[in-house]
Amino acid sequence: MFERVLVAVDDSVGGDHAFGVARAMVNRELGHELTVVHVARSVNGRMVLSPEERDLRERLAQTVSRLLGEGVKSRLETVTAFRGGPAFAIAEVAEQVDAEVIVVGTRAGEVASRLVRTAGRPVLTVPLPVACFAD
């Protein structure tokens, strides 16, 4: 259905789940593309990666490398939210890569909500798995 899928991820269960949904949407035989976006913090206009974010970025790079090895067109974009917050940064990358849909977890409800209102393209919000709420 969608040839160019963008998924925004962070270091959360919701981000992992959103990635899984986005990956399932991409078919290598049909030449679909997957862009993985992580929005890093910025301080004084410079990207600042905490140790956790560095680890996440490394894991994402390995995942994208594995996808490329499987023949899936994919790329990793790490961007900063200089203005407009994470939703604006995600929407900007979606525009640059001409993504047909943005997939995002709902952990950061404000980001997902803002994307729905401003991205100018379909946004698939992926709720946390029910297992996350089990006692």
CNS distance restraints for C-alpha pairs under 8 A (distance, minus, plus):
assign (resid   2 and name CA) (resid  25 and name CA) 7.56 0.50 0.50
assign (resid   2 and name CA) (resid  26 and name CA) 7.88 0.50 0.50
assign (resid   2 and name CA) (resid  32 and name CA) 7.54 0.50 0.50
assign (resid   2 and name CA) (resid 100 and name CA) 6.04 0.50 0.50
assign (resid   2 and name CA) (resid 101 and name CA) 6.92 0.50 0.50
assign (resid   3 and name CA) (resid  26 and name CA) 7.30 0.50 0.50
assign (resid   3 and name CA) (resid  30 and name CA) 7.96 0.50 0.50
assign (resid   3 and name CA) (resid  31 and name CA) 7.27 0.50 0.50
assign (resid   3 and name CA) (resid  32 and name CA) 4.47 0.50 0.50
assign (resid   3 and name CA) (resid  33 and name CA) 6.14 0.50 0.50
assign (resid   3 and name CA) (resid 100 and name CA) 7.00 0.50 0.50
assign (resid   4 and name CA) (resid  32 and name CA) 5.83 0.50 0.50
assign (resid   4 and name CA) (resid  33 and name CA) 4.78 0.50 0.50
assign (resid   4 and name CA) (resid  34 and name CA) 6.13 0.50 0.50
assign (resid   4 and name CA) (resid  35 and name CA) 7.75 0.50 0.50
assign (resid   4 and name CA) (resid  97 and name CA) 7.99 0.50 0.50
assign (resid   4 and name CA) (resid  98 and name CA) 7.14 0.50 0.50
assign (resid   4 and name CA) (resid  99 and name CA) 4.81 0.50 0.50
assign (resid   4 and name CA) (resid 100 and name CA) 5.41 0.50 0.50
assign (resid   4 and name CA) (resid 101 and name CA) 7.07 0.50 0.50
assign (resid   5 and name CA) (resid  22 and name CA) 6.92 0.50 0.50
assign (resid   5 and name CA) (resid  25 and name CA) 7.74 0.50 0.50
assign (resid   5 and name CA) (resid  26 and name CA) 7.28 0.50 0.50
assign (resid   5 and name CA) (resid  32 and name CA) 7.71 0.50 0.50
assign (resid   5 and name CA) (resid  33 and name CA) 6.10 0.50 0.50
assign (resid   5 and name CA) (resid  34 and name CA) 4.94 0.50 0.50
assign (resid   5 and name CA) (resid  35 and name CA) 6.27 0.50 0.50
assign (resid   5 and name CA) (resid  99 and name CA) 5.43 0.50 0.50
assign (resid   5 and name CA) (resid 100 and name CA) 6.07 0.50 0.50
assign (resid   5 and name CA) (resid 101 and name CA) 5.38 0.50 0.50
assign (resid   5 and name CA) (resid 102 and name CA) 6.25 0.50 0.50
assign (resid   5 and name CA) (resid 103 and name CA) 7.42 0.50 0.50
assign (resid   6 and name CA) (resid  22 and name CA) 7.57 0.50 0.50
assign (resid   6 and name CA) (resid  34 and name CA) 5.72 0.50 0.50
assign (resid   6 and name CA) (resid  35 and name CA) 4.59 0.50 0.50
assign (resid   6 and name CA) (resid  36 and name CA) 5.92 0.50 0.50
assign (resid   6 and name CA) (resid  37 and name CA) 7.19 0.50 0.50
assign (resid   6 and name CA) (resid  94 and name CA) 6.53 0.50 0.50
assign (resid   6 and name CA) (resid  99 and name CA) 5.88 0.50 0.50
assign (resid   6 and name CA) (resid 100 and name CA) 7.84 0.50 0.50
assign (resid   6 and name CA) (resid 101 and name CA) 6.32 0.50 0.50
assign (resid   6 and name CA) (resid 102 and name CA) 4.87 0.50 0.50
assign (resid   6 and name CA) (resid 103 and name CA) 6.14 0.50 0.50
assign (resid   7 and name CA) (resid  18 and name CA) 7.00 0.50 0.50
assign (resid   7 and name CA) (resid  19 and name CA) 6.20 0.50 0.50
assign (resid   7 and name CA) (resid  22 and name CA) 6.25 0.50 0.50
assign (resid   7 and name CA) (resid  34 and name CA) 7.44 0.50 0.50
assign (resid   7 and name CA) (resid  35 and name CA) 6.28 0.50 0.50
assign (resid   7 and name CA) (resid  36 and name CA) 5.08 0.50 0.50
assign (resid   7 and name CA) (resid  37 and name CA) 6.09 0.50 0.50
assign (resid   7 and name CA) (resid 102 and name CA) 5.71 0.50 0.50
assign (resid   7 and name CA) (resid 103 and name CA) 4.59 0.50 0.50
assign (resid   7 and name CA) (resid 104 and name CA) 5.93 0.50 0.50
assign (resid   8 and name CA) (resid  15 and name CA) 7.21 0.50 0.50
assign (resid   8 and name CA) (resid  18 and name CA) 7.77 0.50 0.50
assign (resid   8 and name CA) (resid  19 and name CA) 7.71 0.50 0.50
assign (resid   8 and name CA) (resid  36 and name CA) 6.04 0.50 0.50
assign (resid   8 and name CA) (resid  37 and name CA) 4.69 0.50 0.50
assign (resid   8 and name CA) (resid  38 and name CA) 5.90 0.50 0.50
assign (resid   8 and name CA) (resid  39 and name CA) 7.88 0.50 0.50
assign (resid   8 and name CA) (resid  90 and name CA) 6.93 0.50 0.50
assign (resid   8 and name CA) (resid 102 and name CA) 7.44 0.50 0.50
assign (resid   8 and name CA) (resid 103 and name CA) 6.41 0.50 0.50
assign (resid   8 and name CA) (resid 104 and name CA) 5.33 0.50 0.50
assign (resid   8 and name CA) (resid 105 and name CA) 7.75 0.50 0.50
assign (resid   9 and name CA) (resid  15 and name CA) 4.49 0.50 0.50
assign (resid   9 and name CA) (resid  16 and name CA) 6.95 0.50 0.50
assign (resid   9 and name CA) (resid  18 and name CA) 7.23 0.50 0.50
assign (resid   9 and name CA) (resid  19 and name CA) 6.83 0.50 0.50
assign (resid   9 and name CA) (resid  36 and name CA) 7.10 0.50 0.50
assign (resid   9 and name CA) (resid  37 and name CA) 6.15 0.50 0.50
assign (resid   9 and name CA) (resid  38 and name CA) 5.43 0.50 0.50
assign (resid   9 and name CA) (resid  39 and name CA) 7.95 0.50 0.50
assign (resid   9 and name CA) (resid 104 and name CA) 6.98 0.50 0.50
assign (resid   9 and name CA) (resid 105 and name CA) 7.55 0.50 0.50
assign (resid  10 and name CA) (resid  15 and name CA) 5.16 0.50 0.50
assign (resid  10 and name CA) (resid  16 and name CA) 7.74 0.50 0.50
assign (resid  10 and name CA) (resid  38 and name CA) 6.14 0.50 0.50
assign (resid  10 and name CA) (resid  39 and name CA) 7.62 0.50 0.50
assign (resid  10 and name CA) (resid  56 and name CA) 7.75 0.50 0.50
assign (resid  11 and name CA) (resid  15 and name CA) 6.36 0.50 0.50
assign (resid  11 and name CA) (resid  16 and name CA) 7.53 0.50 0.50
assign (resid  11 and name CA) (resid  52 and name CA) 7.97 0.50 0.50
assign (resid  11 and name CA) (resid  53 and name CA) 7.55 0.50 0.50
assign (resid  11 and name CA) (resid  56 and name CA) 6.41 0.50 0.50
assign (resid  12 and name CA) (resid  16 and name CA) 6.30 0.50 0.50
assign (resid  12 and name CA) (resid 107 and name CA) 7.94 0.50 0.50
assign (resid  13 and name CA) (resid  17 and name CA) 6.07 0.50 0.50
assign (resid  13 and name CA) (resid 128 and name CA) 7.25 0.50 0.50
assign (resid  14 and name CA) (resid  18 and name CA) 6.07 0.50 0.50
assign (resid  14 and name CA) (resid 105 and name CA) 4.91 0.50 0.50
assign (resid  14 and name CA) (resid 106 and name CA) 6.60 0.50 0.50
assign (resid  14 and name CA) (resid 107 and name CA) 5.72 0.50 0.50
assign (resid  14 and name CA) (resid 126 and name CA) 7.53 0.50 0.50
assign (resid  14 and name CA) (resid 127 and name CA) 7.03 0.50 0.50
assign (resid  14 and name CA) (resid 128 and name CA) 5.39 0.50 0.50
assign (resid  15 and name CA) (resid  19 and name CA) 6.15 0.50 0.50
assign (resid  15 and name CA) (resid 104 and name CA) 7.07 0.50 0.50
assign (resid  15 and name CA) (resid 105 and name CA) 5.42 0.50 0.50
assign (resid  15 and name CA) (resid 107 and name CA) 7.83 0.50 0.50
assign (resid  16 and name CA) (resid  20 and name CA) 6.32 0.50 0.50
assign (resid  17 and name CA) (resid  21 and name CA) 6.37 0.50 0.50
assign (resid  17 and name CA) (resid 105 and name CA) 7.09 0.50 0.50
assign (resid  17 and name CA) (resid 126 and name CA) 7.35 0.50 0.50
assign (resid  17 and name CA) (resid 128 and name CA) 6.99 0.50 0.50
assign (resid  17 and name CA) (resid 129 and name CA) 7.50 0.50 0.50
assign (resid  18 and name CA) (resid  22 and name CA) 6.16 0.50 0.50
assign (resid  18 and name CA) (resid 103 and name CA) 6.32 0.50 0.50
assign (resid  18 and name CA) (resid 104 and name CA) 5.61 0.50 0.50
assign (resid  18 and name CA) (resid 105 and name CA) 5.13 0.50 0.50
assign (resid  18 and name CA) (resid 125 and name CA) 7.94 0.50 0.50
assign (resid  18 and name CA) (resid 126 and name CA) 5.69 0.50 0.50
assign (resid  19 and name CA) (resid  23 and name CA) 5.98 0.50 0.50
assign (resid  19 and name CA) (resid 103 and name CA) 7.75 0.50 0.50
assign (resid  20 and name CA) (resid  24 and name CA) 6.24 0.50 0.50
assign (resid  21 and name CA) (resid  25 and name CA) 6.50 0.50 0.50
assign (resid  21 and name CA) (resid 103 and name CA) 7.89 0.50 0.50
assign (resid  21 and name CA) (resid 126 and name CA) 7.79 0.50 0.50
assign (resid  22 and name CA) (resid  26 and name CA) 6.75 0.50 0.50
assign (resid  22 and name CA) (resid  34 and name CA) 7.71 0.50 0.50
assign (resid  22 and name CA) (resid 103 and name CA) 6.29 0.50 0.50
assign (resid  23 and name CA) (resid  34 and name CA) 7.42 0.50 0.50
assign (resid  26 and name CA) (resid  32 and name CA) 5.45 0.50 0.50
assign (resid  26 and name CA) (resid  33 and name CA) 6.66 0.50 0.50
assign (resid  26 and name CA) (resid  34 and name CA) 6.75 0.50 0.50
assign (resid  26 and name CA) (resid  72 and name CA) 7.87 0.50 0.50
assign (resid  27 and name CA) (resid  31 and name CA) 6.54 0.50 0.50
assign (resid  27 and name CA) (resid  32 and name CA) 5.48 0.50 0.50
assign (resid  27 and name CA) (resid  72 and name CA) 7.45 0.50 0.50
assign (resid  28 and name CA) (resid  32 and name CA) 5.71 0.50 0.50
assign (resid  28 and name CA) (resid  33 and name CA) 7.85 0.50 0.50
assign (resid  28 and name CA) (resid  71 and name CA) 6.20 0.50 0.50
assign (resid  28 and name CA) (resid  72 and name CA) 4.90 0.50 0.50
assign (resid  28 and name CA) (resid  73 and name CA) 7.14 0.50 0.50
assign (resid  31 and name CA) (resid  72 and name CA) 7.43 0.50 0.50
assign (resid  31 and name CA) (resid  73 and name CA) 7.06 0.50 0.50
assign (resid  32 and name CA) (resid  72 and name CA) 7.31 0.50 0.50
assign (resid  32 and name CA) (resid  73 and name CA) 6.65 0.50 0.50
assign (resid  33 and name CA) (resid  72 and name CA) 6.85 0.50 0.50
assign (resid  33 and name CA) (resid  73 and name CA) 4.77 0.50 0.50
assign (resid  33 and name CA) (resid  74 and name CA) 5.58 0.50 0.50
assign (resid  34 and name CA) (resid  72 and name CA) 7.67 0.50 0.50
assign (resid  34 and name CA) (resid  73 and name CA) 6.29 0.50 0.50
assign (resid  34 and name CA) (resid  74 and name CA) 4.62 0.50 0.50
assign (resid  34 and name CA) (resid  75 and name CA) 6.65 0.50 0.50
assign (resid  35 and name CA) (resid  74 and name CA) 5.53 0.50 0.50
assign (resid  35 and name CA) (resid  75 and name CA) 5.01 0.50 0.50
assign (resid  35 and name CA) (resid  76 and name CA) 5.98 0.50 0.50
assign (resid  35 and name CA) (resid  77 and name CA) 7.23 0.50 0.50
assign (resid  35 and name CA) (resid  97 and name CA) 7.94 0.50 0.50
assign (resid  36 and name CA) (resid  60 and name CA) 7.92 0.50 0.50
assign (resid  36 and name CA) (resid  64 and name CA) 7.97 0.50 0.50
assign (resid  36 and name CA) (resid  74 and name CA) 7.52 0.50 0.50
assign (resid  36 and name CA) (resid  75 and name CA) 6.16 0.50 0.50
assign (resid  36 and name CA) (resid  76 and name CA) 4.82 0.50 0.50
assign (resid  36 and name CA) (resid  77 and name CA) 6.13 0.50 0.50
assign (resid  37 and name CA) (resid  76 and name CA) 6.00 0.50 0.50
assign (resid  37 and name CA) (resid  77 and name CA) 4.82 0.50 0.50
assign (resid  37 and name CA) (resid  78 and name CA) 5.79 0.50 0.50
assign (resid  37 and name CA) (resid  79 and name CA) 7.39 0.50 0.50
assign (resid  37 and name CA) (resid  90 and name CA) 7.00 0.50 0.50
assign (resid  37 and name CA) (resid  93 and name CA) 7.87 0.50 0.50
assign (resid  38 and name CA) (resid  57 and name CA) 7.77 0.50 0.50
assign (resid  38 and name CA) (resid  76 and name CA) 7.93 0.50 0.50
assign (resid  38 and name CA) (resid  77 and name CA) 6.43 0.50 0.50
assign (resid  38 and name CA) (resid  78 and name CA) 4.86 0.50 0.50
assign (resid  38 and name CA) (resid  79 and name CA) 6.41 0.50 0.50
assign (resid  39 and name CA) (resid  78 and name CA) 5.82 0.50 0.50
assign (resid  39 and name CA) (resid  79 and name CA) 4.98 0.50 0.50
assign (resid  39 and name CA) (resid  80 and name CA) 5.31 0.50 0.50
assign (resid  39 and name CA) (resid  81 and name CA) 6.63 0.50 0.50
assign (resid  39 and name CA) (resid  86 and name CA) 6.16 0.50 0.50
assign (resid  39 and name CA) (resid  89 and name CA) 7.19 0.50 0.50
assign (resid  39 and name CA) (resid  90 and name CA) 7.43 0.50 0.50
assign (resid  40 and name CA) (resid  47 and name CA) 6.47 0.50 0.50
assign (resid  40 and name CA) (resid  48 and name CA) 6.77 0.50 0.50
assign (resid  40 and name CA) (resid  49 and name CA) 6.49 0.50 0.50
assign (resid  40 and name CA) (resid  53 and name CA) 7.49 0.50 0.50
assign (resid  40 and name CA) (resid  78 and name CA) 6.68 0.50 0.50
assign (resid  40 and name CA) (resid  79 and name CA) 5.96 0.50 0.50
assign (resid  40 and name CA) (resid  80 and name CA) 4.94 0.50 0.50
assign (resid  40 and name CA) (resid  81 and name CA) 7.14 0.50 0.50
assign (resid  41 and name CA) (resid  47 and name CA) 5.94 0.50 0.50
assign (resid  41 and name CA) (resid  48 and name CA) 5.54 0.50 0.50
assign (resid  41 and name CA) (resid  49 and name CA) 6.84 0.50 0.50
assign (resid  41 and name CA) (resid  80 and name CA) 5.81 0.50 0.50
assign (resid  41 and name CA) (resid  81 and name CA) 6.75 0.50 0.50
assign (resid  42 and name CA) (resid  46 and name CA) 5.07 0.50 0.50
assign (resid  42 and name CA) (resid  47 and name CA) 4.41 0.50 0.50
assign (resid  42 and name CA) (resid  48 and name CA) 5.34 0.50 0.50
assign (resid  42 and name CA) (resid  80 and name CA) 5.85 0.50 0.50
assign (resid  42 and name CA) (resid  81 and name CA) 6.76 0.50 0.50
assign (resid  42 and name CA) (resid  82 and name CA) 6.74 0.50 0.50
assign (resid  43 and name CA) (resid  47 and name CA) 6.56 0.50 0.50
assign (resid  43 and name CA) (resid  48 and name CA) 6.48 0.50 0.50
assign (resid  45 and name CA) (resid  82 and name CA) 6.46 0.50 0.50
assign (resid  47 and name CA) (resid  79 and name CA) 7.90 0.50 0.50
assign (resid  47 and name CA) (resid  80 and name CA) 6.14 0.50 0.50
assign (resid  49 and name CA) (resid  53 and name CA) 5.32 0.50 0.50
assign (resid  49 and name CA) (resid  54 and name CA) 5.82 0.50 0.50
assign (resid  50 and name CA) (resid  54 and name CA) 6.17 0.50 0.50
assign (resid  51 and name CA) (resid  55 and name CA) 6.23 0.50 0.50
assign (resid  52 and name CA) (resid  56 and name CA) 6.17 0.50 0.50
assign (resid  53 and name CA) (resid  57 and name CA) 5.98 0.50 0.50
assign (resid  54 and name CA) (resid  58 and name CA) 6.17 0.50 0.50
assign (resid  55 and name CA) (resid  59 and name CA) 6.20 0.50 0.50
assign (resid  56 and name CA) (resid  60 and name CA) 6.04 0.50 0.50
assign (resid  57 and name CA) (resid  61 and name CA) 6.07 0.50 0.50
assign (resid  57 and name CA) (resid  78 and name CA) 7.80 0.50 0.50
assign (resid  58 and name CA) (resid  62 and name CA) 6.22 0.50 0.50
assign (resid  59 and name CA) (resid  63 and name CA) 6.15 0.50 0.50
assign (resid  60 and name CA) (resid  64 and name CA) 6.11 0.50 0.50
assign (resid  60 and name CA) (resid  76 and name CA) 7.22 0.50 0.50
assign (resid  61 and name CA) (resid  65 and name CA) 6.07 0.50 0.50
assign (resid  61 and name CA) (resid  76 and name CA) 6.59 0.50 0.50
assign (resid  62 and name CA) (resid  66 and name CA) 6.11 0.50 0.50
assign (resid  63 and name CA) (resid  67 and name CA) 6.21 0.50 0.50
assign (resid  64 and name CA) (resid  68 and name CA) 6.15 0.50 0.50
assign (resid  64 and name CA) (resid  74 and name CA) 6.12 0.50 0.50
assign (resid  64 and name CA) (resid  75 and name CA) 6.18 0.50 0.50
assign (resid  64 and name CA) (resid  76 and name CA) 6.66 0.50 0.50
assign (resid  65 and name CA) (resid  69 and name CA) 6.21 0.50 0.50
assign (resid  66 and name CA) (resid  70 and name CA) 6.33 0.50 0.50
assign (resid  67 and name CA) (resid  71 and name CA) 6.41 0.50 0.50
assign (resid  67 and name CA) (resid  72 and name CA) 5.22 0.50 0.50
assign (resid  67 and name CA) (resid  73 and name CA) 7.38 0.50 0.50
assign (resid  67 and name CA) (resid  74 and name CA) 6.74 0.50 0.50
assign (resid  68 and name CA) (resid  72 and name CA) 5.06 0.50 0.50
assign (resid  68 and name CA) (resid  73 and name CA) 5.98 0.50 0.50
assign (resid  68 and name CA) (resid  74 and name CA) 6.25 0.50 0.50
assign (resid  79 and name CA) (resid  89 and name CA) 6.93 0.50 0.50
assign (resid  80 and name CA) (resid  86 and name CA) 7.58 0.50 0.50
assign (resid  80 and name CA) (resid  89 and name CA) 6.82 0.50 0.50
assign (resid  81 and name CA) (resid  85 and name CA) 4.99 0.50 0.50
assign (resid  81 and name CA) (resid  86 and name CA) 5.23 0.50 0.50
assign (resid  81 and name CA) (resid  88 and name CA) 7.27 0.50 0.50
assign (resid  81 and name CA) (resid  89 and name CA) 5.41 0.50 0.50
assign (resid  82 and name CA) (resid  89 and name CA) 7.95 0.50 0.50
assign (resid  83 and name CA) (resid  88 and name CA) 7.41 0.50 0.50
assign (resid  83 and name CA) (resid  89 and name CA) 7.91 0.50 0.50
assign (resid  84 and name CA) (resid  88 and name CA) 5.19 0.50 0.50
assign (resid  84 and name CA) (resid  89 and name CA) 7.34 0.50 0.50
assign (resid  85 and name CA) (resid  89 and name CA) 6.60 0.50 0.50
assign (resid  86 and name CA) (resid  90 and name CA) 6.12 0.50 0.50
assign (resid  86 and name CA) (resid 111 and name CA) 6.60 0.50 0.50
assign (resid  87 and name CA) (resid  91 and name CA) 6.09 0.50 0.50
assign (resid  87 and name CA) (resid 111 and name CA) 5.21 0.50 0.50
assign (resid  87 and name CA) (resid 112 and name CA) 7.26 0.50 0.50
assign (resid  87 and name CA) (resid 114 and name CA) 6.12 0.50 0.50
assign (resid  87 and name CA) (resid 115 and name CA) 5.39 0.50 0.50
assign (resid  88 and name CA) (resid  92 and name CA) 6.03 0.50 0.50
assign (resid  88 and name CA) (resid 115 and name CA) 7.49 0.50 0.50
assign (resid  88 and name CA) (resid 118 and name CA) 7.94 0.50 0.50
assign (resid  88 and name CA) (resid 119 and name CA) 7.80 0.50 0.50
assign (resid  89 and name CA) (resid  93 and name CA) 6.42 0.50 0.50
assign (resid  90 and name CA) (resid  94 and name CA) 6.22 0.50 0.50
assign (resid  91 and name CA) (resid  95 and name CA) 6.20 0.50 0.50
assign (resid  91 and name CA) (resid 115 and name CA) 6.95 0.50 0.50
assign (resid  91 and name CA) (resid 118 and name CA) 7.73 0.50 0.50
assign (resid  91 and name CA) (resid 119 and name CA) 5.15 0.50 0.50
assign (resid  92 and name CA) (resid  96 and name CA) 6.29 0.50 0.50
assign (resid  93 and name CA) (resid  97 and name CA) 6.20 0.50 0.50
assign (resid  94 and name CA) (resid  98 and name CA) 5.71 0.50 0.50
assign (resid  94 and name CA) (resid  99 and name CA) 4.96 0.50 0.50
assign (resid  94 and name CA) (resid 100 and name CA) 7.95 0.50 0.50
assign (resid  94 and name CA) (resid 102 and name CA) 7.21 0.50 0.50
assign (resid  95 and name CA) (resid  99 and name CA) 6.53 0.50 0.50
assign (resid 100 and name CA) (resid 121 and name CA) 6.55 0.50 0.50
assign (resid 100 and name CA) (resid 122 and name CA) 7.00 0.50 0.50
assign (resid 101 and name CA) (resid 121 and name CA) 6.19 0.50 0.50
assign (resid 101 and name CA) (resid 122 and name CA) 4.97 0.50 0.50
assign (resid 101 and name CA) (resid 123 and name CA) 5.67 0.50 0.50
assign (resid 101 and name CA) (resid 124 and name CA) 7.09 0.50 0.50
assign (resid 102 and name CA) (resid 121 and name CA) 7.57 0.50 0.50
assign (resid 102 and name CA) (resid 122 and name CA) 6.43 0.50 0.50
assign (resid 102 and name CA) (resid 123 and name CA) 4.71 0.50 0.50
assign (resid 102 and name CA) (resid 124 and name CA) 6.07 0.50 0.50
assign (resid 103 and name CA) (resid 123 and name CA) 5.89 0.50 0.50
assign (resid 103 and name CA) (resid 124 and name CA) 4.75 0.50 0.50
assign (resid 103 and name CA) (resid 125 and name CA) 6.06 0.50 0.50
assign (resid 103 and name CA) (resid 126 and name CA) 7.16 0.50 0.50
assign (resid 104 and name CA) (resid 112 and name CA) 6.48 0.50 0.50
assign (resid 104 and name CA) (resid 123 and name CA) 7.40 0.50 0.50
assign (resid 104 and name CA) (resid 124 and name CA) 6.35 0.50 0.50
assign (resid 104 and name CA) (resid 125 and name CA) 5.16 0.50 0.50
assign (resid 104 and name CA) (resid 126 and name CA) 6.04 0.50 0.50
assign (resid 105 and name CA) (resid 112 and name CA) 7.21 0.50 0.50
assign (resid 105 and name CA) (resid 125 and name CA) 5.61 0.50 0.50
assign (resid 105 and name CA) (resid 126 and name CA) 4.66 0.50 0.50
assign (resid 105 and name CA) (resid 127 and name CA) 6.02 0.50 0.50
assign (resid 105 and name CA) (resid 128 and name CA) 7.24 0.50 0.50
assign (resid 106 and name CA) (resid 112 and name CA) 6.07 0.50 0.50
assign (resid 106 and name CA) (resid 125 and name CA) 5.99 0.50 0.50
assign (resid 106 and name CA) (resid 126 and name CA) 5.88 0.50 0.50
assign (resid 106 and name CA) (resid 127 and name CA) 5.34 0.50 0.50
assign (resid 106 and name CA) (resid 128 and name CA) 7.04 0.50 0.50
assign (resid 107 and name CA) (resid 127 and name CA) 7.59 0.50 0.50
assign (resid 107 and name CA) (resid 128 and name CA) 7.39 0.50 0.50
assign (resid 108 and name CA) (resid 112 and name CA) 6.53 0.50 0.50
assign (resid 109 and name CA) (resid 113 and name CA) 5.92 0.50 0.50
assign (resid 110 and name CA) (resid 114 and name CA) 5.98 0.50 0.50
assign (resid 111 and name CA) (resid 115 and name CA) 6.10 0.50 0.50
assign (resid 112 and name CA) (resid 116 and name CA) 6.28 0.50 0.50
assign (resid 112 and name CA) (resid 125 and name CA) 6.66 0.50 0.50
assign (resid 113 and name CA) (resid 117 and name CA) 6.51 0.50 0.50
assign (resid 114 and name CA) (resid 118 and name CA) 6.08 0.50 0.50
assign (resid 114 and name CA) (resid 119 and name CA) 7.96 0.50 0.50
assign (resid 115 and name CA) (resid 119 and name CA) 5.09 0.50 0.50
assign (resid 115 and name CA) (resid 123 and name CA) 6.97 0.50 0.50
assign (resid 116 and name CA) (resid 120 and name CA) 7.94 0.50 0.50
assign (resid 116 and name CA) (resid 122 and name CA) 7.36 0.50 0.50
assign (resid 116 and name CA) (resid 123 and name CA) 5.73 0.50 0.50
assign (resid 119 and name CA) (resid 123 and name CA) 7.68 0.50 0.50
assign (resid 128 and name CA) (resid 132 and name CA) 6.62 0.50 0.50
assign (resid 129 and name CA) (resid 133 and name CA) 7.76 0.50 0.50
assign (resid 130 and name CA) (resid 134 and name CA) 6.88 0.50 0.50
